[in-house]
Amino acid sequence: MTDINKWDKIDNFLYYDYWHRKGHENSVVVRQKLLKDLLEISKNNHIEVYLSYRTLESILINKTINPSERLDNLSIRIKDKNLLLSELQKFKFTIIENNNKYCLLFKDKRLIKINFFSKILFKNNIEFLGYKFYFFKREAIIIKSTRKIRMFYTKTFNKLKYLFNKYKNFIIFSQLANRLDANEINRGEVYPLNKSAFLNLRIEPKLSPNWIMRRKHLDIVSNNRKYTKVKDIVKYFKNKENLENAKKQINETINFNKYDEPISHNKLFWNSGNNYFINNLLYGFRKNVTSYTDANNYISSQNKPNLYSKEYYESLEKMSDIEVKNFFMENPIEVTNNCVTSGKHRMYAMIGKLINDENYITIYAYIY
């Protein structure tokens, strides 16, 4: 979340990921403070604030804020919109979206959605955090009367979804076992991947957040997500015209300044170029490649050549096949349900070898 005034899908992912890593329960104190600040501002300006949607449900039913909610839903009369927003900005609430139906506010790494309405019909109020919140009786009746059936359908849907994914993953896992000529595979253990198993891996899970976070770097190696299996990418780039077209599209990130940590989840790092994966494919296995965890040290100490650029990889000594084999034995990649989930740079380097008709070197992988 580097430029909050340009909120996009990446920010959306980083926002949820931040609280997922920090712990959603830790958001409650922050959200309570923001609600108190907002209510105090509203009170001083004689603006009634209404609870809405799942925020209303949680406070009305459980008398607390639901830790897992992505944002808090409130409502005000549309005639109070401009006054409230101007006052909120004075208290460092950032407006990241604003239209005739609602606005999105951001402060202290939390989102608040304020919906707008024109008429007040049959209102009621509830005290929470020492303040009076309003709500519409009709909405409260609907929430209470439909709660049990909504919970039942949600629970049923989640169970069916879980069973479907479990069956799907079992099939995928069985297929991988067959390719490895293994009667049984124990999840979490290391296995050597033969060429057939490697070619049938996917570069990313279908629902991986990397398709959002690292989209530019993935698009150039997958022909805009058209090819997600290793064998299809190898086949595509064996056509030299396709490879040359991809080279012309490379936009190298200029790493002038240190990034906010963690770099693996940094929007600026991943959104200002597209070269991080394709350069592995083009320049193969090299010695002493700087890891993401050491990237800031490299940038601040020298950054010549520019980190992860064409010149950077060309400046590093190539690894021999024996060195590559030993490296894989000592540093297995991770494969989850036939998708590479760790060790992607090594995967692309191996794809590059196969594109150039070089011998496949056995990759070792933790299988999950």
C-alpha positions as CSV (number, residue, x, y, z in Angstrom):
1,M,0.0,0.0,0.0
2,T,2.4,2.6,-1.2
3,D,0.2,5.3,-2.7
4,I,-3.1,5.3,-0.8
5,N,-4.7,7.7,-3.3
6,K,-4.4,5.1,-6.0
7,W,-6.0,2.2,-4.3
8,D,-6.2,-0.9,-6.6
9,K,-6.5,-4.7,-6.5
10,I,-2.9,-4.9,-5.2
11,D,-3.7,-2.6,-2.3
12,N,-6.8,-4.7,-1.6
13,F,-4.7,-7.9,-1.4
14,L,-2.0,-6.2,0.7
15,Y,-4.6,-4.8,3.0
16,Y,-6.1,-8.2,3.8
17,D,-2.7,-9.9,3.8
18,Y,-1.4,-7.4,6.4
19,W,-4.2,-8.2,8.9
20,H,-4.0,-11.9,8.0
21,R,-0.3,-11.8,9.1
22,K,-0.8,-9.5,12.0
23,G,-3.9,-11.3,13.2
24,H,-7.4,-10.1,12.5
25,E,-8.2,-10.1,16.2
26,N,-5.6,-7.3,16.6
27,S,-7.6,-5.0,14.4
28,V,-10.4,-4.7,17.0
29,V,-8.7,-2.1,19.2
30,V,-7.7,0.0,16.1
31,R,-11.3,-0.2,14.8
32,Q,-12.8,0.8,18.1
33,K,-10.6,3.9,18.3
34,L,-11.5,4.9,14.7
35,L,-15.2,4.5,15.4
36,K,-14.8,6.6,18.5
37,D,-12.9,9.3,16.6
38,L,-15.6,9.2,13.8
39,L,-18.4,9.4,16.3
40,E,-16.8,12.3,18.2
41,I,-16.4,14.2,14.9
42,S,-20.0,13.4,14.0
43,K,-21.3,14.4,17.4
44,N,-19.6,17.8,17.2
45,N,-21.1,18.4,13.8
46,H,-24.6,17.1,14.7
47,I,-24.5,14.2,12.3
48,E,-26.2,11.0,13.0
49,V,-24.2,7.9,12.2
50,Y,-26.0,4.6,11.4
51,L,-24.7,1.0,11.7
52,S,-25.1,-1.0,8.5
53,Y,-24.9,-4.5,7.1
54,R,-22.6,-6.9,8.9
55,T,-21.3,-4.2,11.2
56,L,-24.8,-3.7,12.4
57,E,-25.3,-7.5,12.7
58,S,-22.2,-8.1,14.8
59,I,-22.9,-5.2,17.2
60,L,-26.6,-5.9,17.4
61,I,-26.3,-9.6,18.0
62,N,-23.0,-10.1,19.7
63,K,-22.4,-6.6,21.1
64,T,-18.9,-6.5,19.7
65,I,-16.9,-5.9,16.5
66,N,-16.4,-9.0,14.4
67,P,-12.5,-9.5,14.1
68,S,-12.7,-11.1,10.6
69,E,-14.6,-8.4,8.9
70,R,-12.7,-6.7,6.1
71,L,-14.1,-3.2,6.9
72,D,-16.7,-1.5,9.0
73,N,-20.0,-0.4,7.4
74,L,-21.7,2.8,8.5
75,S,-24.3,5.1,7.0
76,I,-25.1,8.8,7.0
77,R,-27.6,11.1,5.3
78,I,-26.3,12.3,2.0
79,K,-26.9,15.9,2.9
80,D,-24.3,15.5,5.7
81,K,-21.7,14.0,3.3
82,N,-19.6,17.0,2.4
83,L,-19.5,18.3,6.0
84,L,-18.4,15.0,7.4
85,L,-15.8,14.2,4.8
86,S,-14.2,17.6,5.1
87,E,-14.0,17.2,8.9
88,L,-12.6,13.7,8.7
89,Q,-9.8,14.8,6.4
90,K,-8.7,17.3,9.1
91,F,-8.2,14.3,11.4
92,K,-6.1,12.4,8.7
93,F,-8.8,10.1,7.4
94,T,-7.9,9.5,3.8
95,I,-10.7,9.3,1.2
96,I,-9.8,6.6,-1.3
97,E,-13.1,6.3,-3.1
98,N,-16.1,8.7,-3.2
99,N,-19.3,8.5,-5.3
100,N,-23.0,9.1,-4.8
101,K,-23.6,5.8,-3.0
102,Y,-20.7,5.5,-0.6
103,C,-17.2,6.5,0.2
104,L,-14.2,4.5,1.5
105,L,-12.0,5.9,4.2
106,F,-8.6,4.7,5.3
107,K,-6.7,5.4,8.5
108,D,-4.3,3.4,10.7
109,K,-4.3,0.6,8.1
110,R,-8.1,0.1,8.3
111,L,-11.0,0.7,5.9
112,I,-14.3,2.2,6.8
113,K,-17.2,2.3,4.3
114,I,-19.8,5.1,4.7
115,N,-23.0,4.6,2.8
116,F,-25.3,7.5,1.9
117,F,-29.1,7.6,2.2
118,S,-31.7,10.3,1.8
119,K,-34.7,9.4,3.9
120,I,-34.9,8.3,7.5
121,L,-37.6,5.7,8.2
122,F,-38.2,4.0,11.6
123,K,-34.9,4.5,13.2
124,N,-33.7,3.0,16.5
125,N,-30.4,3.3,18.5
126,I,-27.9,1.3,20.4
127,E,-25.1,2.2,22.7
128,F,-21.7,0.9,21.8
129,L,-18.2,2.1,23.0
130,G,-20.0,4.8,25.1
131,Y,-21.6,6.4,22.0
132,K,-25.1,6.3,20.5
133,F,-25.3,4.6,17.1
134,Y,-28.4,4.6,15.1
135,F,-29.8,1.8,12.8
136,F,-33.0,1.2,10.7
137,K,-35.5,-1.1,12.3
138,R,-36.3,-2.7,9.0
139,E,-32.7,-3.7,8.4
140,A,-32.4,-5.1,12.0
141,I,-35.6,-7.2,11.5
142,I,-34.2,-8.6,8.2
143,I,-30.9,-9.4,9.8
144,K,-32.5,-11.2,12.8
145,S,-35.1,-13.1,10.8
146,T,-32.7,-14.3,8.1
147,R,-29.6,-15.0,10.3
148,K,-30.2,-18.7,11.0
149,I,-30.9,-19.6,7.4
150,R,-27.9,-17.5,6.1
151,M,-25.6,-19.2,8.6
152,F,-27.0,-22.6,7.5
153,Y,-26.4,-22.0,3.8
154,T,-23.0,-20.5,4.4
155,K,-21.9,-23.5,6.5
156,T,-23.3,-25.9,3.9
157,F,-21.6,-24.1,1.0
158,N,-18.3,-24.0,2.8
159,K,-18.5,-27.7,3.6
160,L,-19.3,-28.6,-0.1
161,K,-16.5,-26.3,-1.2
162,Y,-14.1,-28.0,1.2
163,L,-15.1,-31.5,0.0
164,F,-14.8,-30.5,-3.7
165,N,-11.3,-29.1,-3.2
166,K,-10.3,-32.1,-1.1
167,Y,-11.4,-34.5,-3.9
168,K,-9.8,-32.3,-6.6
169,N,-6.5,-32.1,-4.7
170,F,-6.6,-35.9,-4.1
171,I,-6.8,-36.5,-7.9
172,I,-4.0,-34.0,-8.6
173,F,-1.8,-35.7,-5.9
174,S,-2.5,-39.1,-7.3
175,Q,-1.5,-38.0,-10.8
176,L,1.8,-36.6,-9.5
177,A,2.4,-39.9,-7.7
178,N,1.9,-41.8,-10.9
179,R,4.4,-39.6,-12.8
180,L,6.9,-40.3,-10.1
181,D,6.2,-44.0,-10.3
182,A,5.5,-44.0,-6.5
183,N,2.9,-46.2,-4.9
184,E,2.6,-43.7,-2.1
185,I,3.7,-40.1,-1.4
186,N,3.9,-38.7,2.1
187,R,3.1,-35.0,2.2
188,G,5.9,-32.8,3.5
189,E,8.7,-35.2,2.4
190,V,11.3,-34.5,-0.3
191,Y,11.1,-36.4,-3.6
192,P,13.1,-36.1,-6.9
193,L,11.0,-34.9,-9.8
194,N,11.6,-36.5,-13.1
195,K,11.2,-34.5,-16.3
196,S,7.6,-35.6,-16.8
197,A,6.6,-34.5,-13.3
198,F,8.3,-31.2,-13.7
199,L,6.7,-30.5,-17.1
200,N,3.2,-31.0,-15.7
201,L,3.7,-28.6,-12.8
202,R,1.8,-25.3,-12.8
203,I,3.7,-22.1,-12.2
204,E,1.0,-20.8,-9.8
205,P,-2.1,-22.1,-8.2
206,K,-5.3,-20.8,-10.0
207,L,-6.4,-18.7,-7.1
208,S,-3.0,-17.6,-6.0
209,P,-2.8,-13.9,-4.9
210,N,0.4,-13.7,-6.9
211,W,-1.8,-13.3,-10.0
212,I,-2.7,-9.9,-8.5
213,M,0.5,-9.0,-6.6
214,R,3.0,-10.2,-9.2
215,R,0.8,-10.0,-12.3
216,K,3.2,-8.1,-14.5
217,H,6.0,-10.5,-13.9
218,L,3.8,-13.5,-14.4
219,D,2.0,-12.2,-17.5
220,I,5.2,-12.0,-19.5
221,V,6.2,-15.6,-18.8
222,S,2.7,-17.0,-19.2
223,N,1.5,-15.0,-22.2
224,N,-1.0,-13.1,-20.1
225,R,-1.9,-16.2,-18.1
226,K,-2.7,-18.3,-21.2
227,Y,-0.1,-20.9,-20.3
228,T,0.2,-21.9,-16.7
229,K,1.7,-25.4,-17.0
230,V,5.5,-25.7,-17.4
231,K,5.2,-27.8,-20.5
232,D,3.0,-25.3,-22.2
233,I,5.4,-22.4,-21.4
234,V,8.4,-24.5,-22.7
235,K,6.5,-25.2,-25.9
236,Y,5.5,-21.5,-26.3
237,F,9.0,-20.1,-25.9
238,K,10.6,-22.8,-28.1
239,N,9.1,-20.7,-30.9
240,K,11.9,-18.2,-31.2
241,E,9.5,-15.5,-32.4
242,N,7.5,-15.7,-29.2
243,L,10.7,-15.5,-27.2
244,E,11.9,-12.4,-29.1
245,N,8.5,-10.7,-28.7
246,A,8.7,-11.4,-24.9
247,K,12.2,-9.9,-24.8
248,K,10.9,-6.7,-26.4
249,Q,8.3,-6.4,-23.7
250,I,10.7,-6.5,-20.8
251,N,10.5,-3.4,-18.6
252,E,13.3,-3.6,-16.0
253,T,12.6,-2.2,-12.5
254,I,15.1,0.5,-11.6
255,N,15.9,-0.3,-8.0
256,F,17.3,3.1,-6.8
257,N,16.0,3.2,-3.3
258,K,15.4,0.7,-0.5
259,Y,11.9,-0.8,-0.2
260,D,9.6,-1.1,2.8
261,E,9.9,-4.6,4.2
262,P,8.8,-7.3,3.5
263,I,9.9,-6.9,-0.1
264,S,7.9,-10.1,-1.1
265,H,4.7,-8.1,-0.3
266,N,5.9,-4.7,-1.5
267,K,3.6,-3.1,-4.2
268,L,6.3,-0.8,-5.6
269,F,8.8,-3.6,-5.9
270,W,6.5,-5.8,-7.9
271,N,4.5,-3.2,-9.8
272,S,7.2,-1.1,-11.4
273,G,8.6,-3.6,-13.9
274,N,8.1,-7.1,-15.2
275,N,11.6,-8.7,-15.4
276,Y,12.0,-10.7,-12.2
277,F,10.9,-14.0,-13.6
278,I,11.7,-13.8,-17.3
279,N,15.3,-12.9,-16.6
280,N,15.7,-16.2,-14.7
281,L,14.3,-17.9,-17.8
282,L,16.7,-16.0,-20.1
283,Y,19.9,-16.1,-18.0
284,G,19.5,-19.4,-16.1
285,F,21.3,-20.6,-13.0
286,R,23.8,-18.1,-11.6
287,K,26.0,-18.0,-8.5
288,N,25.4,-15.8,-5.5
289,V,22.0,-14.3,-6.6
290,T,20.8,-11.8,-4.0
291,S,17.7,-13.0,-2.2
292,Y,14.7,-10.8,-1.5
293,T,15.7,-10.7,2.2
294,D,19.1,-9.2,1.2
295,A,17.8,-6.9,-1.6
296,N,17.8,-3.8,0.5
297,N,21.4,-4.4,1.6
298,Y,22.5,-4.7,-2.0
299,I,20.6,-1.6,-3.0
300,S,21.9,0.6,-0.2
301,S,25.5,-0.7,-0.5
302,Q,26.0,-0.7,-4.2
303,N,23.2,-1.5,-6.6
304,K,25.6,-1.7,-9.5
305,P,24.6,-3.4,-11.7
306,N,20.9,-2.7,-11.1
307,L,19.5,-5.5,-9.0
308,Y,17.8,-8.4,-11.0
309,S,18.5,-6.7,-14.3
310,K,20.0,-8.2,-17.5
311,E,23.4,-6.7,-16.6
312,Y,23.1,-8.0,-13.1
313,Y,22.6,-11.6,-14.1
314,E,25.3,-11.4,-16.8
315,S,27.7,-10.2,-14.2
316,L,27.2,-13.4,-12.2
317,E,29.1,-16.6,-12.9
318,K,27.1,-19.4,-14.4
319,M,26.5,-22.6,-12.3
320,S,27.6,-25.9,-13.8
321,D,25.1,-28.8,-14.1
322,I,26.7,-30.5,-11.1
323,E,26.4,-27.4,-9.0
324,V,22.7,-27.0,-10.1
325,K,22.0,-30.7,-9.1
326,N,23.7,-30.3,-5.7
327,F,21.9,-27.0,-5.1
328,F,18.5,-28.6,-5.7
329,M,19.4,-31.5,-3.4
330,E,20.4,-29.1,-0.6
331,N,17.6,-26.6,-1.4
332,P,14.4,-28.3,-2.5
333,I,11.6,-26.3,-4.0
334,E,8.0,-26.7,-2.7
335,V,5.1,-28.2,-4.7
336,T,1.6,-28.0,-3.4
337,N,-1.2,-29.8,-5.3
338,N,1.0,-29.8,-8.4
339,C,1.8,-26.1,-8.3
340,V,5.1,-24.6,-7.5
341,T,4.7,-22.6,-4.3
342,S,8.3,-21.9,-3.4
343,G,11.4,-21.9,-5.6
344,K,9.9,-20.1,-8.6
345,H,13.1,-18.5,-9.8
346,R,14.8,-21.9,-10.0
347,M,11.8,-23.2,-11.8
348,Y,12.0,-20.5,-14.5
349,A,15.7,-21.1,-14.8
350,M,15.0,-24.7,-15.5
351,I,12.4,-23.8,-18.0
352,G,15.0,-21.7,-19.8
353,K,17.3,-24.7,-20.0
354,L,14.5,-26.8,-21.6
355,I,13.7,-24.0,-24.1
356,N,17.3,-24.1,-25.2
357,D,17.2,-28.0,-25.6
358,E,19.6,-28.5,-22.7
359,N,19.4,-31.5,-20.4
360,Y,16.8,-31.5,-17.6
361,I,18.5,-31.7,-14.2
362,T,16.6,-33.5,-11.4
363,I,14.7,-31.1,-9.2
364,Y,14.1,-32.1,-5.6
365,A,10.9,-30.9,-4.0
366,Y,8.9,-31.0,-0.8
367,I,5.5,-32.4,-1.9
368,Y,2.4,-31.1,-0.1
